[in-house]
């Protein structure tokens, strides 16, 4: 059994499907053939029994001539016939009586083998029997009164009909059904093979696509989808997965390229300053104290810029999908806003902050949301004019941050949340171009949405709007 299971398990899916199809068809044909054979057998034997039941003994109780001599049986055994057969070519009749010889009507042709139960038969019945030469037959037995001289004797009359032709027909039918079943199984195997090849064609395409990706690492390969069955759903799922992998790789490549580009400038400046300090030491010509202090200050600022850039990159290295629910907690957004404003005051000491903050509780990542609010305020501080005002409001889950700076041109609004994108007019200002990308990711993780646009009152500046689902009271 284990060997058979191992042999079956080692076959291809196409072969196993063809084998299962052939096996199912074989079972169905075998059951149908058996049912057909039994039905035909019952019908044929039923017709013989019905005909035999309708047959009456010849000549009536007093009108039959019997030969009860021992030589009668011998004559029959020698195939000698006398007279006319009472049932030509159909039935054979004989009479039996306890203690007497078997009696035959004149013209009888064959001897019916008697059974001990025939002598005690009281009613009409039909049993399986045979002739003396072994030919199978159905035998009807019934009581009969026969006039013999002045006396009336009781006999059991046996009427038999051969069923060898019925059995021969059933054997031929069995051979015919076996041949049809064999042809059906072979045809089912061939058809199952063709059906399996056609049905599993999408699987072959999927396998080829997976092998191609594994060999060439070219993600994004798709296969055609036909229909709406399970294989079509599998193909669609594979295409979606392949497209998602391609997009993920493209984002990774773009992130690496952009990060390399952004890191090149501060690293080049650092290397230039370090080379200048080393050259001054090697030549024995120390730099003036003011120049040296300025160089060290620039190096410190560049190191801080690198630190911020690397932190932003780490923040964005997370997948662009929502965090699992188990990492989200209930966060008091109004408290986060107050902490972010305190930090923003330190970065813009000459600015005014107008606050309207109502309680609002959301479910999300607390540090990520705090980083998002800080980035929005940093942008507002960076682009606000000296002595300007930053307006911040949190009402009914809607957080708005407005500055009164130069604003963003309308044709650039579609790029503000892209990684490393910076407006041409603000590239001289410090920053990595990742702040708003971090804002968008944190807000999306919390199930909210963020937008950036011009002030609604037509005045100068830009308004950042964040909408987060939550409630005004602590849960």
C-alpha positions as CSV (number, residue, x, y, z in Angstrom):
1,X,0.0,0.0,0.0
2,X,2.8,2.4,0.9
3,X,4.6,1.5,-2.4
4,X,1.4,2.3,-4.3
5,X,0.9,5.6,-2.5
6,X,4.6,6.5,-3.2
7,X,4.1,5.6,-6.9
8,X,1.0,7.7,-7.1
9,X,2.5,10.6,-5.2
10,X,5.5,10.6,-7.5
11,X,3.3,11.2,-10.6
12,X,2.7,14.7,-12.1
13,X,-0.5,16.6,-11.3
14,X,-1.6,16.1,-14.9
15,X,-1.1,12.3,-14.7
16,X,-2.8,12.1,-11.3
17,X,-5.8,14.1,-12.7
18,X,-6.0,11.8,-15.7
19,X,-5.8,8.7,-13.5
20,X,-8.5,10.0,-11.1
21,X,-10.7,10.8,-14.1
22,X,-10.2,7.3,-15.6
23,X,-10.8,5.7,-12.2
24,X,-14.0,7.7,-11.6
25,X,-15.3,6.8,-15.1
26,X,-14.3,3.2,-14.7
27,X,-16.3,2.9,-11.4
28,X,-19.3,4.6,-13.0
29,X,-19.2,2.3,-16.1
30,X,-18.7,-0.8,-13.9
31,X,-21.7,0.2,-11.7
32,X,-23.8,1.0,-14.8
33,X,-22.8,-2.3,-16.4
34,X,-23.6,-4.3,-13.3
35,X,-27.0,-2.6,-12.9
36,X,-27.7,-3.2,-16.6
37,X,-26.8,-6.9,-16.4
38,X,-28.9,-7.5,-13.3
39,X,-31.9,-5.6,-14.8
40,X,-31.7,-7.6,-18.0
41,X,-31.4,-10.9,-16.1
42,X,-34.4,-10.1,-13.9
43,X,-36.4,-9.2,-17.0
44,X,-35.5,-12.3,-18.9
45,X,-36.1,-14.7,-16.0
46,X,-39.2,-12.8,-15.2
47,X,-40.6,-13.3,-18.7
48,X,-39.8,-17.1,-18.5
49,X,-41.4,-17.4,-15.1
50,X,-44.5,-15.5,-16.2
51,X,-44.9,-17.7,-19.3
52,X,-44.3,-20.8,-17.1
53,X,-46.9,-19.6,-14.6
54,X,-49.5,-19.3,-17.3
55,X,-48.9,-22.8,-18.6
56,X,-51.4,-25.6,-17.7
57,X,-50.9,-29.3,-17.7
58,X,-51.8,-31.0,-21.0
59,X,-55.2,-32.5,-21.6
60,X,-56.9,-31.7,-18.3
61,X,-57.0,-34.1,-15.4
62,X,-58.7,-37.0,-17.2
63,X,-57.6,-36.5,-20.8
64,X,-53.9,-37.2,-20.7
65,X,-52.2,-40.5,-21.6
66,X,-49.3,-41.4,-19.4
67,X,-46.7,-44.0,-19.7
68,X,-45.4,-45.2,-16.3
69,X,-43.4,-48.1,-17.5
70,X,-39.8,-48.3,-16.6
71,X,-39.0,-48.6,-20.2
72,X,-40.4,-45.2,-20.8
73,X,-37.6,-43.5,-19.0
74,X,-35.1,-45.7,-20.8
75,X,-36.7,-44.8,-24.1
76,X,-36.4,-41.1,-23.3
77,X,-32.8,-41.6,-22.3
78,X,-32.2,-43.1,-25.7
79,X,-33.9,-40.2,-27.3
80,X,-36.7,-42.4,-28.8
81,X,-39.9,-40.4,-29.1
82,X,-43.5,-41.6,-29.6
83,X,-46.4,-39.6,-30.6
84,X,-46.7,-35.8,-30.7
85,X,-45.1,-33.5,-28.1
86,X,-47.9,-31.8,-26.1
87,X,-45.8,-28.6,-26.0
88,X,-43.8,-28.6,-29.2
89,X,-40.3,-27.0,-28.8
90,X,-41.3,-25.2,-25.6
91,X,-42.0,-27.2,-22.5
92,X,-41.4,-30.7,-21.1
93,X,-43.9,-32.4,-18.7
94,X,-43.7,-35.3,-16.4
95,X,-45.8,-36.6,-13.4
96,X,-44.3,-37.9,-10.2
97,X,-46.0,-39.8,-7.4
98,X,-44.6,-41.3,-4.2
99,X,-43.9,-45.0,-4.5
100,X,-44.5,-45.1,-8.2
101,X,-42.4,-44.6,-11.2
102,X,-42.2,-41.3,-13.0
103,X,-44.9,-41.1,-15.6
104,X,-44.5,-39.3,-18.9
105,X,-47.0,-38.1,-21.4
106,X,-46.7,-39.7,-24.8
107,X,-44.4,-37.6,-27.0
108,X,-42.2,-36.5,-24.1
109,X,-38.7,-35.8,-25.1
110,X,-36.5,-35.2,-22.0
111,X,-36.4,-36.3,-18.4
112,X,-36.7,-33.6,-15.7
113,X,-34.6,-34.3,-12.7
114,X,-37.0,-34.6,-9.7
115,X,-36.4,-33.2,-6.3
116,X,-37.5,-34.8,-3.0
117,X,-39.6,-31.7,-2.3
118,X,-41.6,-32.3,-5.4
119,X,-43.5,-35.2,-3.8
120,X,-44.7,-33.0,-1.0
121,X,-45.7,-30.0,-3.1
122,X,-49.2,-28.9,-2.2
123,X,-49.5,-25.7,-4.2
124,X,-48.2,-24.2,-7.4
125,X,-44.5,-23.1,-7.2
126,X,-41.5,-22.6,-9.5
127,X,-38.0,-23.8,-8.7
128,X,-34.6,-23.9,-10.3
129,X,-33.9,-27.3,-11.8
130,X,-32.3,-29.1,-14.7
131,X,-32.8,-32.0,-17.2
132,X,-31.1,-35.3,-17.0
133,X,-28.5,-34.1,-19.4
134,X,-27.6,-31.2,-17.2
135,X,-29.3,-28.5,-19.2
136,X,-30.5,-25.8,-16.7
137,X,-34.2,-25.2,-16.5
138,X,-37.0,-23.6,-14.5
139,X,-39.5,-26.1,-13.2
140,X,-43.1,-25.4,-12.3
141,X,-44.7,-27.9,-10.0
142,X,-48.4,-28.3,-9.1
143,X,-50.8,-31.0,-7.8
144,X,-52.9,-32.9,-10.4
145,X,-55.6,-35.7,-10.3
146,X,-55.2,-38.3,-13.1
147,X,-57.8,-41.0,-13.9
148,X,-56.2,-44.4,-13.9
149,X,-58.8,-47.1,-14.6
150,X,-61.5,-46.9,-12.0
151,X,-59.2,-45.1,-9.6
152,X,-58.1,-41.5,-9.5
153,X,-54.5,-41.0,-8.5
154,X,-52.8,-37.8,-7.1
155,X,-49.7,-36.7,-8.9
156,X,-47.3,-33.8,-8.9
157,X,-47.0,-32.5,-12.4
158,X,-43.7,-30.9,-13.4
159,X,-43.5,-28.5,-16.3
160,X,-40.0,-27.4,-17.3
161,X,-38.6,-24.9,-19.7
162,X,-34.8,-24.8,-20.6
163,X,-33.0,-21.5,-19.7
164,X,-29.7,-22.3,-21.3
165,X,-30.5,-19.7,-24.1
166,X,-31.1,-17.1,-21.4
167,X,-27.9,-17.9,-19.6
168,X,-26.0,-17.8,-22.9
169,X,-27.6,-14.4,-23.7
170,X,-26.5,-13.1,-20.3
171,X,-23.0,-14.3,-20.8
172,X,-22.8,-12.6,-24.1
173,X,-24.2,-9.5,-22.6
174,X,-21.6,-9.6,-19.8
175,X,-18.8,-9.9,-22.4
176,X,-20.3,-7.0,-24.3
177,X,-20.6,-4.8,-21.2
178,X,-17.0,-5.7,-20.2
179,X,-15.8,-4.7,-23.6
180,X,-17.7,-1.5,-23.5
181,X,-16.4,-0.8,-20.0
182,X,-12.8,-1.4,-21.1
183,X,-13.2,0.9,-24.1
184,X,-14.8,3.5,-21.8
185,X,-11.9,3.3,-19.3
186,X,-9.4,3.7,-22.1
187,X,-11.4,6.6,-23.6
188,X,-11.8,8.2,-20.2
189,X,-8.0,8.0,-19.7
190,X,-7.3,9.6,-23.0
191,X,-10.0,12.2,-22.5
192,X,-8.8,12.8,-18.9
193,X,-5.3,13.4,-20.2
194,X,-6.6,16.0,-22.7
195,X,-8.9,17.6,-20.2
196,X,-6.0,17.8,-17.6
197,X,-3.7,19.3,-20.2
198,X,-6.2,22.0,-21.1
199,X,-7.4,22.6,-17.5
200,X,-3.9,22.9,-16.1
201,X,-2.5,25.1,-18.9
202,X,-2.8,28.2,-16.6
203,X,-0.8,26.3,-13.9
204,X,1.9,25.6,-16.5
205,X,1.9,29.3,-17.4
206,X,2.1,30.1,-13.7
207,X,5.0,27.7,-13.2
208,X,6.9,29.1,-16.2
209,X,6.4,32.6,-14.9
210,X,7.6,31.7,-11.4
211,X,10.6,29.9,-12.8
212,X,11.4,32.8,-15.1
213,X,11.3,35.2,-12.1
214,X,13.5,32.9,-10.0
215,X,16.0,32.6,-12.9
216,X,16.1,36.2,-14.0
217,X,14.7,38.0,-10.9
218,X,12.5,40.1,-13.2
219,X,9.5,40.7,-11.0
220,X,6.4,42.1,-12.6
221,X,5.9,39.2,-15.0
222,X,2.2,38.4,-15.5
223,X,0.2,35.7,-17.2
224,X,-3.0,36.0,-19.1
225,X,-6.3,35.5,-17.2
226,X,-9.2,33.7,-18.8
227,X,-12.5,33.0,-17.2
228,X,-13.5,33.4,-13.6
229,X,-12.9,30.0,-12.1
230,X,-10.4,29.0,-9.3
231,X,-7.5,28.9,-11.8
232,X,-8.4,32.3,-13.1
233,X,-8.4,33.6,-9.5
234,X,-5.0,32.0,-8.9
235,X,-3.7,33.7,-12.0
236,X,-5.1,37.1,-10.9
237,X,-3.6,36.7,-7.4
238,X,-0.2,35.8,-8.9
239,X,-0.4,38.9,-11.2
240,X,-1.3,41.1,-8.3
241,X,1.6,39.7,-6.2
242,X,4.0,40.0,-9.1
243,X,2.9,43.6,-9.7
244,X,3.2,44.5,-6.0
245,X,6.7,43.0,-5.9
246,X,7.7,45.0,-8.9
247,X,6.4,48.2,-7.3
248,X,8.1,47.4,-4.1
249,X,11.4,46.9,-5.8
250,X,11.0,50.1,-7.8
251,X,10.3,52.0,-4.6
252,X,13.4,50.5,-3.0
253,X,15.6,51.3,-6.0
254,X,14.2,54.9,-6.1
255,X,14.7,55.3,-2.3
256,X,18.3,54.0,-2.6
257,X,19.0,56.3,-5.5
258,X,17.5,59.3,-3.9
259,X,19.2,58.6,-0.6
260,X,22.5,58.3,-2.3
261,X,21.9,61.6,-4.1
262,X,21.0,63.4,-0.9
263,X,23.8,61.9,1.1
264,X,26.4,62.8,-1.5
265,X,26.2,66.6,-0.9
266,X,26.9,66.6,2.9
267,X,29.4,63.9,2.6
268,X,31.3,65.8,-0.1
269,X,31.3,69.0,2.1
270,X,32.5,67.0,5.1
271,X,35.3,65.4,3.1
272,X,36.4,68.9,1.8
273,X,36.5,70.4,5.2
274,X,38.3,67.4,6.7
275,X,40.8,67.5,3.8
276,X,41.4,71.2,4.5
277,X,42.1,70.6,8.2
278,X,44.4,67.7,7.5
279,X,46.3,69.7,4.9
280,X,46.8,72.6,7.3
281,X,48.3,70.2,9.9
282,X,50.5,68.5,7.3
283,X,51.9,71.8,6.0
284,X,52.4,73.3,9.4
285,X,50.3,76.3,8.5
286,X,47.4,76.3,11.0
287,X,44.2,77.9,9.9
288,X,43.2,81.2,11.5
289,X,41.1,80.6,14.6
290,X,38.0,82.2,13.0
291,X,38.3,80.0,9.9
292,X,38.9,76.9,11.9
293,X,35.9,77.6,14.1
294,X,33.7,78.2,11.1
295,X,34.9,74.9,9.5
296,X,34.1,73.0,12.7
297,X,30.7,74.6,12.9
298,X,29.9,73.7,9.3
299,X,31.0,70.1,10.0
300,X,28.8,69.9,13.0
301,X,25.8,71.2,11.0
302,X,26.5,68.7,8.2
303,X,26.7,65.9,10.8
304,X,23.4,67.0,12.2
305,X,21.9,67.1,8.7
306,X,23.2,63.5,8.1
307,X,21.7,62.4,11.4
308,X,18.3,63.8,10.5
309,X,18.4,62.3,7.0
310,X,19.3,58.9,8.3
311,X,16.5,59.0,10.9
312,X,14.1,60.0,8.2
313,X,15.3,57.1,6.0
314,X,14.8,54.7,8.9
315,X,11.3,56.0,9.5
316,X,10.4,55.5,5.8
317,X,12.0,52.0,5.6
318,X,8.8,50.6,7.1
319,X,6.3,49.0,4.7
320,X,3.7,51.5,3.3
321,X,0.9,49.6,4.9
322,X,-0.9,49.9,8.2
323,X,0.7,48.5,11.3
324,X,-0.9,45.5,12.9
325,X,-3.8,46.3,15.2
326,X,-1.9,45.0,18.2
327,X,0.7,47.8,17.8
328,X,-1.9,50.6,17.8
329,X,-3.0,52.1,21.1
330,X,-5.4,54.9,22.1
331,X,-3.5,58.2,21.8
332,X,-4.5,61.6,23.0
333,X,-3.9,63.7,19.9
334,X,-4.4,67.0,21.7
335,X,-1.5,66.2,24.1
336,X,0.7,65.3,21.1
337,X,-0.2,68.7,19.6
338,X,0.8,70.6,22.7
339,X,4.2,68.8,23.0
340,X,4.9,69.4,19.3
341,X,4.1,73.1,19.7
342,X,6.5,73.5,22.6
343,X,9.3,72.0,20.4
344,X,8.3,74.3,17.5
345,X,8.5,77.4,19.8
346,X,12.2,76.5,20.4
347,X,12.9,76.3,16.7
348,X,11.1,79.6,15.9
349,X,11.6,81.9,18.8
350,X,10.4,84.9,17.0
351,X,7.1,83.4,15.8
352,X,3.6,83.6,17.3
353,X,1.5,80.4,17.7
354,X,-2.3,80.7,17.6
355,X,-3.8,77.5,19.1
356,X,-7.4,76.1,19.1
357,X,-7.1,72.6,20.5
358,X,-10.0,70.4,21.6
359,X,-9.6,66.9,23.1
360,X,-9.4,64.1,20.5
361,X,-8.5,60.5,21.0
362,X,-7.4,58.3,18.1
363,X,-6.1,54.8,17.8
364,X,-2.6,54.7,16.2
365,X,1.1,54.7,16.7
366,X,1.8,57.5,19.2
367,X,5.5,58.2,18.3
368,X,4.7,58.2,14.6
369,X,1.8,60.6,15.0
370,X,4.0,62.9,17.1
371,X,6.7,62.9,14.5
372,X,4.1,63.8,11.8
373,X,2.8,66.8,13.8
374,X,6.3,68.0,14.5
375,X,7.2,67.8,10.8
376,X,4.1,69.8,9.9
377,X,5.1,72.5,12.4
378,X,8.7,72.4,11.3
379,X,7.6,73.2,7.7
380,X,5.4,76.0,9.0
381,X,8.3,77.4,11.1
382,X,10.7,77.1,8.2
383,X,8.5,79.0,5.7
384,X,7.0,81.6,8.0
385,X,8.4,85.2,7.7
386,X,10.2,86.7,10.8
387,X,7.6,87.6,13.4
388,X,4.9,85.7,11.6
389,X,2.1,83.6,13.0
390,X,1.5,79.9,12.8
391,X,-2.1,79.0,13.2
392,X,-2.9,75.5,14.6
393,X,-6.4,74.1,15.2
394,X,-7.7,70.6,16.3
395,X,-11.4,70.4,16.2
396,X,-13.6,67.2,15.6
397,X,-10.6,65.2,14.5
398,X,-9.5,67.8,11.9
399,X,-6.0,69.2,12.5
400,X,-5.0,72.2,10.5
401,X,-1.6,73.9,10.4
402,X,-1.2,77.2,8.5
403,X,1.8,79.4,7.9
404,X,1.9,82.8,6.2
405,X,4.9,82.1,4.0
406,X,5.2,82.3,0.2
407,X,3.0,79.2,-0.3
408,X,3.4,76.4,-2.8
409,X,2.8,76.9,-6.5
410,X,-0.4,74.9,-7.7
411,X,1.6,72.9,-10.2
412,X,3.9,71.6,-7.4
413,X,1.2,70.4,-4.9
414,X,1.0,67.0,-6.5
415,X,4.6,66.3,-5.6
416,X,4.7,67.5,-2.0
417,X,4.3,64.0,-0.5
418,X,6.9,62.3,-2.7
419,X,10.1,61.2,-1.1
420,X,13.1,63.6,-1.5
421,X,11.0,66.1,-3.5
422,X,11.8,69.7,-2.7
423,X,10.5,72.8,-4.4
424,X,13.1,74.6,-6.5
425,X,12.4,77.7,-4.6
426,X,13.3,76.1,-1.2
427,X,16.3,73.9,-2.0
428,X,18.6,76.4,-0.4
429,X,16.8,75.8,2.9
430,X,17.8,72.9,5.2
431,X,15.9,69.7,5.0
432,X,15.9,66.3,3.3
433,X,12.6,66.3,1.4
434,X,11.3,63.4,3.5
435,X,9.3,65.3,6.2
436,X,5.9,65.3,4.4
437,X,6.4,61.7,3.2
438,X,6.8,60.7,6.9
439,X,3.6,62.7,7.7
440,X,1.6,60.9,4.9
441,X,2.8,57.5,6.1
442,X,2.0,58.1,9.8
443,X,-1.5,59.4,9.0
444,X,-2.3,56.6,6.6
445,X,-1.1,54.1,9.3
446,X,-3.7,55.6,11.7
447,X,-6.5,55.3,9.1
448,X,-6.6,59.0,8.3
449,X,-5.8,61.3,5.3
450,X,-3.6,64.4,4.8
451,X,-3.7,67.2,2.3
452,X,-1.8,70.4,1.5
453,X,-3.1,73.4,-0.2
454,X,-3.4,77.2,-0.3
455,X,-5.2,79.2,2.4
456,X,-9.0,79.3,1.9
457,X,-9.2,83.0,2.7
458,X,-7.0,83.9,-0.3
459,X,-4.2,85.1,2.0
460,X,-0.6,84.1,1.8
461,X,0.7,80.8,3.2
462,X,-0.1,77.1,3.0
463,X,-2.6,75.0,5.0
464,X,-1.9,71.4,5.9
465,X,-5.0,69.4,6.9
466,X,-5.0,66.1,8.7
467,X,-8.2,64.1,9.3
468,X,-8.1,61.2,11.8
469,X,-10.9,59.0,13.0
470,X,-11.5,59.0,16.7
471,X,-13.7,60.5,19.4
472,X,-13.7,63.5,21.8
473,X,-13.8,61.4,25.0
474,X,-11.3,58.9,26.3
475,X,-12.6,55.3,25.6
